[in-house]
């Protein structure tokens, strides 16, 4: 990384996305999981659309058949990359600490490899990457510790968080297969435009989830509402724009290092703000997962991130 300013941007991005789990936990004190997800998506969409307008970018019109097909494809990405995982994280964090949710989120690259193999966007799995996959999932087992019974972490909350990470993995593969970043006129769309369209589509889809989580009144408590506001505006909208800047300046490989920083941030914030405590087993499991992720993202010859179809595409908005 040659641009020193990008060190600051990368750390800021890790802080925003790592803190997302803390903000979700705080927001649940006033809202249901679906209300938290809908609120952050809507605020993120407003920020991204606003940034498009400031940069003279226009969203693709759904008036033409090509435009409707593009919006349909983007809506599919919004389901797996935004709506479903954010609802699941909200459900999971009802019973799981925010730091644990952040650690389980770090398994996303492992699931991306699994689904890439299943759907053909990744055609081979060299031994080092297979080792990384097995090691990463072994770390998950260490974290959940099912052999500890009630003192372990295996439960519906943890499974919901793993389901969210799985959904992200499907989303990456889906975009790799179906979204080429071109508009209805065949011209390539900017990543910011695609992100604004995806978050706008996610807003409409998230509305449909509200009855599933209950339409109870939102508690007008300042801290939870502020947490959700920060989550939507900064942790969703501006974080995506920040990611695009890093990708533009330094490339996707450098930007992807945030994967290794997010769980550390989530664990530290959960401990400092919410007084969450962690068994040394959880920290050991996190280390195993991160080593597995690192191995799963290398190739045989160079140690660089592999270039499969899913990883060449436009970056997704707001991992979490």
Secondary structure, DSSP 8 states (H G I E B T S, - for coil): ---HHHHHHHHHHHHHHHHHHHHHHHHTTTS-HHHHHHHHHHHHHHHHHHHHHHTT-----TTSHHHHHHHHHHHHHHIIIIIHHHHHHHHHTTTS-HHHHHHHHTTHHHHHHHHHHHHTSS----HHHHHHHHHHHHHHHHHH-GGGGGGS--SHHHHHHHHHHHHHHHHHHHHHHH---B-TTS-B--HHHHHHHHHHHHHHHHHHHGGGG--------HHHHHHHHHHHIIIIIIHHHHHHHHHHHH-HHHHTTHHHHHHHHHHHHHHHHH-----HHHHHHHHHHHHHHHHHT--TTT-S----HHHHS---S---
